[in-house]
Amino acid sequence: MDSTCRSIRSKRWLACSSVLLLATAGCATKNYVRNQTTPLVQHTNELEDQTAANHRKIQDVDQRATTGIQQAQSAASTADQKAVAAGQSAQTAQQSAQEAMNHADSLESVVSNLDSYHQVADTSVHFAFNKATLTPKAKADLDSFASQLANTKSYILELTGGTDSTGDKAYNYQLSERRAEAVAQYLAAKYNVPPHKFYLIGIGKDVEVASNRSASGRAKNRRVEVQLLSNQPAQTGTQGTSQSGAAPQSGSTSQTGTAQNPQ
C-alpha cells in the first residue's frame, strides 16, 4: 500500500515537474522572441518614418521645380508676347510711314499749283545690279544734298527711280520704286524729313539718261534722281548746283512682276 502511494506521488511529482519545465521553457522562448523582434520592429518603424520624410521632401522639391518651370514658361511667354507686340507695332509704324509717302504717276497729278515750285537743288544716286540698297557713296551724296534742307522753306522732294533696259518691264517698275523708297527712308530717318514731303515716282526702264548699250550707260540708268523743289521765291545765290545734270522725268508707277535679270 505504501509502495503504491509512493509510486503515485512520484508520478505526480514528475508530471508537475514536466508541466513546470514546459511552462518555464515557453516563457523563455517568448522572452527570446520578444527580445529579438523588438529591435527589428523599431528599426522597421524608423525606416518607414525616414521613407515618409524622404517622400515628403521629394514631393516638395518636385512641387517647387514644377512651380519654377511654370513661372519660367510664363515669363518666356510674356516676353514672346511683348516681342511680337513690339514687332507688330514697328511693322505698323513702318507701314504707316510708307503709306504717308506719296506714290504717283507724275508729280503734276498730286501737287497743286506745281508751276509755283522751282528747283532749289538736285542730285542722283546710283545702285548696284538688281539692288535697292544704298551704297556708301550714295549715302555720302545724299548727306551733301540734305545739308540744304534746313535752309529751304515750303519744300517737297521728288524722287524718281529708274533702271536700265535689262529684264522684265513690270518688275523694273517695282524695282525702280523700291530704290526711290530706299532714298526716302534714309532721308526721313537721318534728317527727320516728314513722309508727306516725298513724292515717289517709279519709271522703270521707260526713260534712260544714258545708252543701255554699254555697261557704263546701264550703270547710270540704275539711279534715283532727287529734286528739291520749293514754292518760296528764289533768291539770288541760293540756287543749288545740280550734281546729276539730267532732269528727272515722270513715268509709270511701280507694278509687280517677275524678275528677269533686271538692273
Buried (B, 14 or more C-beta within 10 A) or exposed (E): EEEEEEEEEEEEEEEEEEEEEEEEEEEEEEEEEEEEEEEEEEEEEEEEEEEEEEEEEEEEEEEEEEEEEEEEEEEEEEEEEEEEEEEEEEEEEEEEBBEEBBBBBBBEEBBEEBEEBEBBBBBBBBBEEBBBEBEEEBBEBBEEBBEBBEEBEEBBBBBBBBBBBBBBBBBBBBBBBBBBBBBBBBBBEEBEBEBEBBBBBBBBBBBBBBEBEEEEBBBBBBBBBBBBBBBBEEEEEEEBEBBBEBEBBBBBBBBEBEEEEBB
